Amino acid sequence: MNIFFESELSEFLNSLRGQTKATVHNELAEYLLNVNEEEYAQHLLSQFRVDPLRIHFEDMYVTSREENIPGERFSRFNFDRDLTRGKSYPKQVVRYHIP
């Protein structure tokens, strides 16, 4: 999965937390009472572990382009033009690509 591209990191982690809770709640009570806690914890960890993010700053690059941005997305304190709802305005969009 490409975190920050396919979904927000917080959404991904919240989903994973929910899956982990559901797995535990769906276990039979008898099983949970008799299972070795350490082994069960290791099993859950192996199933739901998230590898640390690897950020390659040395491969970072920047792109920019002009894009029409809806007036609603501008701050109401934007003084460089008179903004109208429902109308779009050309603005430079800068994107930082960090693999």
WOJOLIN-V404944 format. One record per pair of residues at least 24 apart in sequence whose C-alpha atoms are under 8 Angstrom apart, sorted by sequence separation. I is the first residue (numbers start at 1). J is the second residue. D is the distance in Angstrom with one decimal. If there is no record, write none. Layout:
i;j;d
I;J;D
I;J;D
This chain:
i;j;d
20;44;7.4
66;90;6.3
67;91;5.6
66;91;5.5
67;92;6.3
66;92;4.4
67;93;6.5
65;92;5.7
66;93;5.9
20;48;6.9
64;92;6.7
65;93;5.5
64;93;5.5
65;94;6.8
64;94;4.4
63;94;5.9
64;95;6.2
16;48;6.9
62;94;7.1
63;95;5.4
62;95;5.8
63;96;6.7
62;96;4.7
63;97;7.8
61;96;6.1
62;97;6.0
60;96;7.2
61;97;5.4
60;97;5.6
61;98;6.9
60;98;4.6
59;98;6.7
60;99;6.7
59;99;6.7
57;98;6.2
56;98;6.4
57;99;7.4
55;98;6.7
56;99;5.5
55;99;6.0
